[in-house]
């Protein structure tokens, strides 16, 4: 089966048939009020991308410090604070 699909995919004019819902199912969904159209994609604005990038860059150091502290606490927290070890047991 895979070989057939592969051979068909190298043919220039071959377009595979996409299977969707049956017509009866579509009618029932429309009767129930289900919208089957694809939602419109909101275009990405350059200002939003730049603001997101600036936010990430300005908070990267703080995040990395938190991540290191958290991972150290997980690794050696029991040695430093034996009370935590007793609580876990």
C-alpha positions in Angstrom: 0.0 0.0 0.0 2.8 2.4 0.9 4.6 1.7 -2.4 1.5 2.6 -4.4 1.0 5.9 -2.5 4.7 6.7 -3.1 4.5 6.0 -6.8 1.4 8.0 -7.1 3.0 10.9 -5.3 5.9 11.2 -7.8 3.4 11.6 -10.7 3.1 15.3 -11.5 -0.6 15.5 -12.1 -1.8 13.1 -9.4 -3.9 14.7 -6.7 -5.0 12.3 -3.9 -8.7 12.3 -3.1 -9.4 13.8 0.3 -12.2 12.1 2.1 -14.5 14.2 4.1 -17.8 13.6 5.9 -20.7 11.9 4.1 -23.4 14.2 2.8 -25.8 12.8 5.4 -23.5 13.6 8.3 -23.0 17.1 7.0 -26.7 17.7 6.7 -27.2 16.5 10.3 -24.4 18.6 11.6 -25.8 21.7 9.9 -29.2 20.9 11.4 -27.6 20.8 14.8 -26.0 24.2 14.1 -22.4 23.0 13.8 -20.3 25.2 11.5 -17.9 23.2 9.4 -16.1 26.1 7.8 -12.5 26.7 8.7 -12.0 29.6 11.1 -10.3 32.7 9.7 -6.7 33.0 10.8 -5.9 36.3 12.3 -2.8 37.8 10.6 0.2 38.2 12.8 1.2 41.8 13.3 4.9 42.7 13.4 4.4 44.9 16.5 3.1 41.9 18.4 6.0 39.7 17.4 8.5 42.4 18.4 6.8 43.0 21.7 6.8 39.3 22.5 10.4 39.0 21.6 11.4 41.9 23.7 9.4 40.5 26.7 11.2 37.2 26.4 14.6 38.7 26.1 14.1 41.1 29.0 12.9 38.2 31.3 15.2 35.4 30.2 17.8 36.0 32.9 15.2 36.0 35.6 13.6 32.8 34.2 17.0 31.0 34.0 17.8 31.9 37.6 14.5 30.5 38.7 15.0 27.4 36.7 18.5 26.8 38.1 17.3 27.4 41.7 14.3 25.1 41.2 16.5 22.3 39.8 19.1 22.6 42.5 16.4 22.5 45.1 15.1 19.3 43.6 18.5 17.7 43.4 20.1 18.7 46.7 17.3 20.2 48.7 17.0 17.1 50.9 20.7 17.4 51.9 20.4 21.1 52.7 17.0 20.9 54.5 16.6 17.5 56.2 13.1 18.6 57.3 11.9 18.3 53.7 13.2 14.7 53.6 11.2 13.8 56.7 8.0 15.4 55.3 8.3 13.3 52.1 8.6 10.1 54.0 
